[in-house]
Amino acid sequence: MERTENGVRLKLLSMGLIDDEGEKMDVIRKNDQTTSPKQWTEEEVYQLRMMFDETNGDIKKISRRLKRTEKSVRMKLFFLDIIDEDEVIWMKKIRRNKK
């Protein structure tokens, strides 16, 4: 699917990324929005290990209890050698139509 220059400009304008003249706008962050990920404490790592055994590996339950994203929980479990690389979702698969 090919996009026109005007279509892209309209989308960027609706997202607030450019102004009416097409100039780039500064992105304003919310005050509570952090730029770096929250570090894992030893207590959280211990809880993660225990919850993984208790929930039989249910990542969604673990992430809700620890108030972390599923991605961060999966990554931490991978770095702790609890799950394999195949179980870590690195990025969503992109469907592309072949012509």
Buried (B, 14 or more C-beta within 10 A) or exposed (E): EEEEEEEEEEEBBEEEEBEEEEEEEEEEEEEEEEEEEEEBEEEBEEBBBEBBEEEEBEBEBBBEBBEBEEBBBBBBBBEEEBBEEEEEEEEEEEEEEEE
